[in-house]
Amino acid sequence: MKIVPLISSAIAGPLGVLHLPRLWLKVSLEAKGLLADGYPGAGHGFDQMVIDGLGLDRAEVLAFIADERPTYPRFEEWVASRPGVKTDPETVSKLNAAIAGYHHDDETRRSILAASGLPDDATAFRDAVNLNNLDDWQEIHAALLK
């Protein structure tokens, strides 16, 4: 069975970094061959924003999760212990603001809203975090709940 990663990008763990728990879940699921089709373990959007924003090495992150299969708290402990990684309040605040303020392009927004049966009007979500939540909910419904 393939699993839709239902941890939102709006969720942070003890380090306070938005999206980091979702990144851990997606890479963990991919390492076990359980990540739902269409989801990258570590893509080039929010995943890469978090990796770059904290000063992590992408290959090291992927290898650590795949090889060690850490719990989430253990993953955060590893992240905080990496040389040169920045988890200070200013860095985390700046990264979180970039994630919360990110918007998909118009075509992606329209596609996600249409798949969920929602109009692309003044009441529609514009931010990628909420649009991605809608997309995840639509995917889990189609895969397991329909």
C-alpha positions as CSV (number, residue, x, y, z in Angstrom):
1,M,0.0,0.0,0.0
2,K,1.2,3.5,-0.9
3,I,0.7,6.3,1.6
4,V,-0.2,9.9,1.0
5,P,2.0,12.0,3.4
6,L,-0.7,13.8,5.5
7,I,1.6,15.8,7.7
8,S,1.0,19.4,6.5
9,S,3.8,21.8,5.6
10,A,2.3,24.1,8.3
11,I,3.4,21.7,11.0
12,A,6.7,22.1,12.9
13,G,8.5,19.9,15.4
14,P,10.4,20.9,18.5
15,L,13.0,22.9,16.4
16,G,10.1,25.0,15.2
17,V,10.9,24.5,11.5
18,L,7.8,24.4,9.3
19,H,7.7,21.5,6.8
20,L,10.6,19.6,8.4
21,P,8.2,16.8,9.7
22,R,6.7,16.4,6.3
23,L,10.1,16.2,4.7
24,W,11.1,13.5,7.2
25,L,7.8,11.6,6.5
26,K,8.1,11.7,2.7
27,V,11.7,10.6,2.6
28,S,11.0,7.9,5.2
29,L,8.1,6.6,3.2
30,E,10.1,6.7,0.0
31,A,12.9,4.7,1.6
32,K,10.4,2.0,2.5
33,G,8.8,2.0,-1.0
34,L,5.5,3.3,0.6
35,L,5.3,6.9,-0.7
36,A,2.2,7.5,-2.8
37,D,2.7,7.9,-6.5
38,G,3.2,11.5,-7.6
39,Y,5.0,12.6,-4.4
40,P,8.7,13.1,-4.4
41,G,10.6,11.9,-1.3
42,A,12.5,15.2,-1.4
43,G,11.4,17.5,-4.1
44,H,12.7,20.9,-5.2
45,G,10.0,23.1,-3.6
46,F,9.5,23.2,0.2
47,D,11.8,20.2,0.7
48,Q,14.7,22.0,-0.9
49,M,13.8,25.3,0.8
50,V,14.1,23.6,4.2
51,I,17.3,21.8,3.3
52,D,18.9,25.0,2.0
53,G,17.4,27.3,4.6
54,L,18.9,25.3,7.4
55,G,22.2,24.7,5.6
56,L,21.8,20.9,5.3
57,D,23.4,18.7,2.7
58,R,20.7,17.1,0.6
59,A,22.5,13.8,0.0
60,E,23.3,13.5,3.7
61,V,19.7,14.1,4.7
62,L,18.4,11.5,2.3
63,A,21.1,8.9,3.3
64,F,20.6,9.4,7.0
65,I,16.8,8.9,6.8
66,A,17.1,5.9,4.4
67,D,19.9,4.2,6.3
68,E,19.0,5.0,9.9
69,R,15.2,5.1,9.7
70,P,15.1,7.6,12.6
71,T,12.1,8.6,14.6
72,Y,11.1,12.2,14.1
73,P,12.8,13.4,17.3
74,R,15.9,11.5,16.4
75,F,15.9,13.2,13.0
76,E,15.6,16.6,14.5
77,E,18.5,15.8,16.9
78,W,20.6,14.8,13.9
79,V,19.7,17.9,12.0
80,A,20.7,20.1,15.0
81,S,24.0,18.3,15.4
82,R,25.2,18.8,11.8
83,P,28.1,21.1,11.4
84,G,27.1,24.5,10.0
85,V,23.4,23.9,10.3
86,K,21.5,27.0,11.5
87,T,18.5,26.4,13.8
88,D,18.6,29.8,15.6
89,P,15.4,31.7,16.0
90,E,16.2,34.3,13.2
91,T,17.0,31.6,10.6
92,V,13.9,29.5,11.5
93,S,11.7,32.6,11.5
94,K,13.0,33.6,8.0
95,L,12.6,30.1,6.6
96,N,9.1,29.7,8.1
97,A,8.0,33.1,6.6
98,A,9.2,31.9,3.2
99,I,7.2,28.7,3.5
100,A,4.1,30.3,4.8
101,G,4.3,33.1,2.1
102,Y,5.0,30.9,-0.9
103,H,2.4,30.8,-3.6
104,H,2.0,28.2,-6.4
105,D,1.7,29.5,-10.0
106,D,-1.8,30.2,-11.3
107,E,-2.0,26.9,-13.3
108,T,-1.1,24.8,-10.2
109,R,-3.6,26.7,-8.0
110,R,-6.4,26.3,-10.6
111,S,-5.6,22.6,-11.0
112,I,-5.7,21.8,-7.2
113,L,-8.9,23.8,-6.7
114,A,-10.6,22.2,-9.6
115,A,-9.6,18.7,-8.5
116,S,-11.3,19.5,-5.1
117,G,-14.4,20.9,-6.8
118,L,-13.6,24.5,-5.5
119,P,-13.9,27.7,-7.4
120,D,-10.9,29.8,-8.2
121,D,-12.4,33.0,-6.8
122,A,-11.7,35.6,-4.1
123,T,-12.4,33.1,-1.3
124,A,-9.9,30.5,-2.7
125,F,-6.6,29.7,-1.0
126,R,-3.6,31.4,-2.6
127,D,-0.8,30.0,-0.5
128,A,0.9,26.8,-1.4
129,V,0.6,25.3,2.1
130,N,-3.2,25.3,2.1
131,L,-3.4,24.3,-1.5
132,N,-1.1,21.4,-0.9
133,N,-3.3,20.3,2.1
134,L,-6.3,20.3,-0.3
135,D,-4.3,18.3,-2.8
136,D,-3.3,15.7,-0.1
137,W,-6.9,15.4,1.1
138,Q,-8.1,14.8,-2.4
139,E,-5.4,12.2,-3.0
140,I,-6.1,10.3,0.2
141,H,-9.8,10.3,-0.6
142,A,-9.3,9.0,-4.1
143,A,-6.8,6.4,-2.9
144,L,-8.6,5.0,0.2
145,L,-11.9,6.7,1.1
146,K,-13.9,6.8,-2.1
